[in-house]
Amino acid sequence: MQIQYYGHSCFKITTKPGGRATEDITLFFDPFGKELGIRPPQGQADVVFVSHSHPDHSNISAIKGDPVIIETAGEYAVKGINVVGVDSFHDNVEGAERGRSTIYILEAEELKICHLGDLGSDLSGKQLEEIDGVDILFIPVGGTSTIDGKKAAELVRKIEPAIIIPMHYKTNGSVAEIEDESKFCNEMGNCPKEKIAKYTVKKKDLGEKKMEIVLMDNEA
């Protein structure tokens, strides 16, 4: 499985589907528009996941091909992968300010992946049960419109994923009024010094890894 970061909450994942299918499939999460000040994602996709309808997360027109669009909570079987979308709040006042956002949990290549979208509140016991056993967790850390680095660190310790990939933080060129990753890294204490733009991982690579942080950058 290969993960590529475009900035903000946008990732491209190239993976092998389950069953007899042999061709790789391409997944995009939360494609953003040019309003962010950084280059929007490009390329073909089989599936596009949208956590919520704000322009910096739902620029579906940037993605080529004829992808399946998933933008609501529910259970899906698409292109050989199983997906669960879990409803969540975009703020800490039960959606009164920013509405709702969808958490996506999927399994591919024996890896359980969770993209928390624009999570703005703590997770309920039921949500934590859904996420339990996740191998790779994509978590917002920039605050303002999502949880901040301190809250993100608290959630990471509850979830205990093998790999943590912070997202939705300030990167070079972005005009988003959010914090960078430093608060989260200070809370966790184990961020790597170098950022990467692409990350390749297999289930067997995880071994005994626990809460290892992978910092990604759209310009790395």
C-alpha positions in Angstrom: 0.0 0.0 0.0 1.3 3.4 -0.9 0.1 6.6 0.8 0.7 10.0 -0.7 0.0 13.4 1.0 -1.2 16.4 -0.8 -1.7 18.6 2.2 -4.5 19.5 4.6 -6.6 16.3 5.0 -6.0 15.0 1.4 -4.4 11.6 0.8 -4.1 9.3 -2.1 -3.9 5.6 -1.3 -3.0 3.0 -3.8 -3.8 -0.5 -2.7 -4.8 -4.0 -3.8 -8.5 -4.9 -3.4 -9.6 -8.1 -1.8 -10.9 -11.1 -3.7 -9.7 -12.2 -7.1 -9.1 -8.7 -8.4 -5.4 -8.1 -9.3 -5.3 -4.5 -10.4 -4.5 -1.8 -7.9 -7.2 0.6 -6.9 -6.8 4.3 -6.1 -8.6 6.1 -3.2 -8.6 9.8 -2.5 -9.6 11.4 0.8 -10.9 15.0 1.1 -9.6 16.6 -2.1 -9.4 20.4 -1.6 -9.7 23.4 -3.9 -7.1 26.0 -5.0 -8.5 28.4 -2.3 -6.1 26.8 0.2 -3.1 28.3 -1.6 -1.4 24.9 -2.3 -1.7 22.8 -5.4 -4.9 20.7 -5.4 -4.7 17.0 -5.9 -4.6 15.5 -9.4 -5.1 12.1 -10.9 -7.5 9.2 -11.5 -9.4 7.6 -8.7 -11.6 4.6 -8.2 -13.1 5.9 -5.0 -13.3 9.4 -3.4 -14.1 9.8 0.2 -15.5 13.2 1.4 -15.7 13.8 5.2 -17.9 16.9 4.8 -19.0 19.4 2.1 -16.7 22.3 2.8 -14.7 23.4 -0.3 -11.3 22.5 1.3 -12.5 18.9 1.6 -14.9 18.2 -1.2 -13.3 19.3 -4.5 -14.4 16.2 -6.3 -14.0 17.9 -9.7 -10.2 17.8 -9.3 -10.2 14.0 -9.5 -10.3 12.4 -13.0 -12.0 9.2 -14.0 -15.4 8.0 -12.9 -14.9 7.4 -9.2 -17.4 6.2 -6.7 -18.1 9.1 -4.3 -18.7 8.2 -0.7 -19.8 11.2 1.4 -22.1 9.9 4.1 -22.0 7.6 7.1 -22.9 3.9 6.4 -21.5 0.6 5.4 -20.1 0.1 1.9 -18.5 -2.6 -0.2 -16.8 -1.0 -3.1 -14.1 -2.0 -5.5 -13.2 -5.0 -3.3 -12.8 -3.1 0.0 -15.1 -2.9 2.9 -15.8 0.6 4.3 -17.6 1.9 7.4 -18.5 5.6 7.6 -19.1 6.8 11.1 -20.9 10.1 11.9 -19.1 12.6 14.0 -19.1 16.3 15.0 -17.1 19.0 13.3 -17.0 20.9 16.6 -17.3 20.4 20.3 -20.9 21.6 20.6 -22.6 18.7 18.8 -22.4 20.2 15.4 -24.1 23.5 16.3 -21.3 25.6 14.9 -19.8 23.6 12.0 -22.1 20.7 11.5 -21.0 17.1 11.1 -18.1 15.2 9.6 -17.7 11.5 8.6 -15.0 9.2 9.9 -14.0 6.5 7.4 -12.7 3.1 8.4 -11.6 0.6 5.8 -9.7 -2.6 5.4 -7.3 -3.4 2.6 -4.2 -5.6 2.3 -5.0 -6.8 5.9 -4.5 -3.3 7.2 -7.3 -1.4 9.1 -7.2 2.3 8.2 -9.1 5.1 9.8 -9.3 8.7 8.5 -10.9 10.9 11.2 -12.0 13.6 8.8 -12.5 17.0 10.4 -13.1 15.7 13.9 -13.9 18.5 16.3 -14.8 16.7 19.5 -13.9 13.8 21.7 -14.8 10.3 20.5 -17.7 8.4 22.1 -17.3 4.9 23.4 -19.2 3.6 20.4 -16.9 5.4 18.0 -13.9 4.1 19.8 -15.2 0.6 19.4 -15.5 1.0 15.7 -12.0 2.3 15.4 -10.5 -0.3 17.8 -7.7 -2.3 16.3 -6.8 0.3 13.7 -3.3 -0.1 12.1 -3.0 3.4 10.5 -4.7 6.4 11.9 -5.0 9.7 10.0 -5.8 12.4 12.7 -6.3 16.2 12.5 -3.9 18.1 14.8 -4.2 21.8 13.7 -7.0 23.0 15.9 -9.3 26.0 15.1 -11.8 23.9 13.0 -10.8 20.5 14.4 -9.3 19.1 17.5 -5.9 20.5 18.3 -2.6 18.8 19.0 -3.2 18.2 22.7 -6.6 16.6 22.1 -5.2 14.6 19.2 -2.5 13.2 21.5 -5.1 12.2 24.1 -7.2 10.3 21.4 -4.1 8.6 20.0 -3.4 7.2 23.4 -6.9 5.8 23.7 -6.8 4.3 20.2 -3.2 3.0 20.2 -2.7 2.5 16.5 0.4 1.1 15.1 1.0 4.1 12.8 -0.1 7.7 13.3 -0.3 10.1 10.4 -1.1 13.7 11.5 -3.1 15.8 9.1 -5.0 19.1 8.8 -2.1 21.2 10.0 -0.3 24.2 8.6 2.0 23.4 5.7 4.1 25.7 3.5 1.9 27.8 1.2 -1.3 27.0 2.9 -3.5 29.9 3.9 -5.6 27.8 6.3 -5.7 29.5 9.7 -4.6 26.4 11.7 -1.6 25.5 13.7 1.3 23.4 12.5 2.2 20.0 13.9 4.5 21.2 16.7 1.9 21.1 19.6 1.0 17.5 18.7 4.7 16.5 18.4 5.5 18.1 21.8 2.7 16.2 23.4 3.7 12.9 21.8 7.5 13.4 22.0 8.3 10.9 19.3 7.9 12.8 16.0 10.5 12.1 13.3 12.8 15.0 12.2 12.1 14.4 8.5 8.9 14.6 6.6 8.0 12.5 3.6 5.6 12.9 0.7 5.0 9.2 0.1 4.8 6.2 2.5 4.8 2.6 1.5 3.6 0.0 4.1 2.7 -3.7 4.3 1.0 -5.5 7.2 4.2 -7.5 7.9 6.2 -4.2 8.3 4.2 -3.2 11.3 5.5 -6.0 13.5 5.4 -4.7 17.1 5.1 -1.1 16.1 2.9 0.9 18.5 2.0 4.6 18.0 4.8 5.3 15.6 4.4 8.7 14.0 4.9 9.3 10.3 5.1 13.0 9.4 4.1 13.8 5.8 4.4 16.9 3.7 3.0 17.8 0.3 6.4 19.3 -0.6 8.7 16.7 0.9 
